Amino acid sequence: MARSNAAIIPPGELEAVATAYAEASASIARRVVVCGGTGCIANGSLKVYEALVAALAAAGQEVVVDLDIHDCSGAAAHVSTSGCQGFCQVGPLVTIEPDGILYTHVKGADVEEIVSRTFVRGGLVERLLYRDPVSGERKRGKRDIGFYAKQERRVMAECGSIDPEDLNEYIARGGYRAARKALFDLSPAQICAVVKDSGLRGRGGAGFPTGRKWELALRQASPEKYIICNGDEGDPGAFMDRSVLEGNPHSVIEGMLIGARATGAGVGYVYVRAEYPLAVQRVRKAVADAEAAGFLGADSMGSGTAFELRVMEGAGAFVCGEASAMVSSIMGNRGMPRPKPPRTAEQGLWGKPTVVNNVETLAQVALIIDKGAAEYRSLGTAGSSGTKTYALTGHVANTGLIEVPFGATLRRVVFDIGGGILDRDGRPDDAAFKAVQIGGPSGGCLTAEHLDVPMDFDSLGDIGAMVGSGGLVVMNDSTCMVQMARFFMQFTQRESCGKCVPCREGTQQILALLDDVIAGNGTLESLGLLEALCENVADSSLCGLGASAPAPVLSMLRQFRSEYEAHVVDKRCPTGQCSALVPLSIDAAACKGCTACARKCPVGAISGAPKQAHAIDAQKCIKCGACVAACKFDAIKKGAA
Amino acid sequence: MLTLSVFAEARRFEAVVAVLDRYDRDPSRLIPILQAVQDEYRYLPEEIMTYVATALDISPAKVYGVATFYGHFSLEPKGKHVIKVCDGTACHVKGSGDLVEALRAELRLEGKAKTTPDMLFTLETVSCLGACGLAPVLVVGEDVHGLVGKDEAVRLVKEIRRKEAGDGSI
């Protein structure tokens, strides 16, 4: 919503811009932020924004929508949209400062009341405050809501509070000072050393130390190098990269600028999933503004070195999240991975050294350069420093995007921030907790016994799970773990690029075995075969997609062995989700005793005299459904009698 | 009649020429070129792909290879309104499968068909739209709809049909 910055901002004037912004902002009584993330926009937040601006004006409250940093004449309210505030479930969200108010589920019709009660009279609209799902209490603002108060927001500190389209506000929060320090005060080797010392590890999944990756690229003697921001967030159930790109795109650009200086890259690419049109639009705007301000371009920040940044939209291939596949895609080819070594840091785009970093990784770099490695290490655990964002979804009271230090336990995330478990009817019931799938289709499954394991790269790896991209899907006891395994397998099978046999054929066979189990055609041998095949695919696939594809299946099979055995031995789905394994029964009142079903039954499981109600012997029944089709009176139902 | 169709044909290629020029006829930008072409034609017609290959001096096989690799490219014409149902983890857990079934029934799509015979609707599933807090999610054109139930999904379709039958000005 904010103006474009047309003028060059000399690096020495960052502080002046920040001060001017602070003064102009302080002259305005209230700051109102309407969430403009994808989730809230889908719920109509842009209409709320427009209605709010109009209603304030109608009530005689002077409104500023485009903050002019040279205008300190004051107004009643500065209203802007923001990126994702993380709590999409209760959106559209409106925050009002300095009152410390968070209104939830705001509709256009609520705007008049907000203006008259809060802006004119300084009171609260109680019914729009967040209501605690367990206690039923209303909470005034983010400080009082467990979902926010129990988090540690660093990467997302400004996401949802600043206007992502206003470069000045980013500068006012200390933006681009780290880039200036990197360009003028530090050598490339020094930057690599600081990042290495900070312990920053890649947030895309593998957790490779970022400083080491940069050092490797720096060592390559090539006049031409590249840096790529990997925003091809394909894991179903993860949306932190989308949120950062939508909510604070300059933090990613600044990280790339620092990475480019550290490695000697002259050109960068931001590769964004095309499913995220708003992220694409905000990144393009931010790049254009950074160019206009002179931060990017032939003479980046007046440093004498060039850094050009290009934005590329993905075209819908999960495998492009793999570094060598992404490189291939940017060059206009099919996005297929290649064997390594050489790593992309040695040979990437057009055969030149290319660093590929994840969005969330890059968004941390400025914090590290600005505040130092030791400060960064003060959060997290010994092997995994800093914070991690997680997309918390599934059967929990509060779903959304959260950030906690590495080492936080699953209990803190699911119960303190997530507000506990919802049962199959959507009611709070912590006893219904069954499992958490972490790391999406490459990750593993955590159960009640893992609730107090500190979540970091190493501890999760030790128990056969992984941080992955940070998707956390909470499941209650109505979830069938065979169906979940099948869901993830179907995803990776569809997304397999087909280059290597283990992944192309193996994922199909794993899927077929799971289908057998679900259809009631599995045996104990199928489970053994499934396990062996999973290990084979994991060991012999070419890239990370194939190597990690069997992980959810193996993890669920191991944690929930008895549930799998129930499917193949007892031909029973304990959660009742697999329809082929749900017992059939005859409704005695509807049955006319026509014997049609008994004659069709291939295993002789139906008995009963003619003209009298029949019954199905559950022990003999193979749930083939032939009787259901044969019955003319709809007397045969799924579920026990 | 002949002249008319030649003009129509020429106009058909005008758009692709503009796209090619916009990307400096650079073969490494094949993906953005195909994306822009698809925006224009709503799919990738075979003769246009061949034309792109010739203009970029690459083989038609290369263009075809890229077009069939990425999920976003379609080699068949799509309907005027594309409905995408998210089948990411969160949406799946919250019943996106039922949504697809309800929509297929409403649109009378049978077998593997994705597009209605009147070319008004195409129904697709996508892996994750990243709006998991609002699961299940579907997108009609550019509009995201969250927390959608079966009835709501069917209502959206009916509303589009009604508008199309009315003034056709959507």
Contacts between the chains, C-beta under 8 A, distances in Angstrom:
chain1	res1	chain2	res2	distance
A	38	B	129	7.5
A	38	B	130	6.5
A	38	B	131	5.1
A	38	B	144	6.4
A	39	B	131	4.9
A	39	B	133	5.0
A	39	B	134	5.2
A	39	B	146	6.6
A	41	B	144	6.9
A	42	B	131	6.1
A	42	B	134	5.9
A	42	B	137	7.2
A	42	B	143	7.8
A	42	B	144	3.6
A	42	B	145	6.3
A	42	B	146	4.5
A	43	B	134	7.1
A	43	B	146	6.0
A	87	B	133	7.3
A	88	B	131	6.7
A	88	B	132	7.7
A	88	B	133	2.8
A	88	B	134	5.7
A	88	B	146	7.9
A	89	B	133	4.5
A	89	B	134	7.3
A	91	B	133	7.5
A	91	B	134	7.9
A	233	B	130	6.9
A	234	B	127	6.7
A	234	B	128	7.2
A	235	B	128	7.1
A	236	B	87	7.5
A	236	B	88	3.6
A	236	B	89	4.6
A	236	B	90	7.8
A	236	B	92	7.6
A	236	B	127	5.2
A	236	B	128	3.9
A	237	B	88	5.5
A	237	B	89	3.5
A	237	B	90	5.4
A	237	B	128	6.3
A	237	B	132	5.8
A	238	B	128	7.4
A	238	B	130	7.6
A	239	B	128	7.5
A	239	B	130	3.4
A	239	B	131	7.1
A	239	B	132	6.0
A	242	B	130	4.3
A	273	B	130	8.0
A	274	B	35	7.4
A	274	B	72	6.0
A	275	B	126	6.4
A	275	B	128	7.3
A	275	B	129	5.6
A	275	B	130	6.9
A	276	B	130	6.2
A	277	B	142	7.1
A	312	B	31	7.6
A	312	B	32	6.9
A	313	B	32	7.0
A	313	B	35	6.5
A	314	B	70	7.9
A	315	B	31	5.4
A	315	B	34	7.6
A	315	B	35	6.4
A	315	B	70	3.6
A	315	B	71	7.2
A	315	B	72	4.6
A	315	B	73	6.5
A	316	B	70	5.1
A	316	B	71	3.2
A	316	B	72	3.9
A	316	B	73	7.9
A	316	B	126	7.9
A	317	B	69	6.4
A	317	B	70	5.1
A	317	B	71	6.2
A	318	B	127	6.9
A	329	B	31	6.7
A	330	B	28	7.6
A	331	B	28	5.1
A	332	B	27	5.8
A	332	B	28	4.3
A	332	B	29	6.1
A	332	B	30	3.8
A	332	B	31	5.8
A	332	B	66	7.1
A	333	B	30	7.9
A	333	B	66	6.7
A	334	B	65	5.6
A	334	B	66	5.8
A	334	B	69	4.1
A	335	B	69	6.7
A	335	B	70	7.4
A	336	B	69	8.0
A	391	B	132	6.0
A	393	B	89	6.8
A	393	B	90	3.9
A	393	B	93	7.7
A	393	B	132	4.4
A	393	B	133	7.2
A	393	B	135	6.9
A	394	B	89	7.7
A	394	B	90	6.5
A	394	B	93	5.7
A	395	B	93	7.5
A	399	B	90	7.4
A	399	B	132	6.9
A	399	B	133	5.1
A	400	B	133	5.1
A	401	B	133	7.8
A	437	B	89	7.3
A	440	B	89	6.9
A	471	B	89	6.7
A	473	B	89	5.0
A	473	B	90	6.8
A	473	B	93	6.8
A	475	B	93	7.4
A	479	B	93	7.3
A	487	B	89	7.1
A	487	B	92	5.6
A	488	B	89	7.9
A	491	B	127	6.4
A	494	B	127	8.0
A	495	B	127	7.6
A	497	B	69	7.5
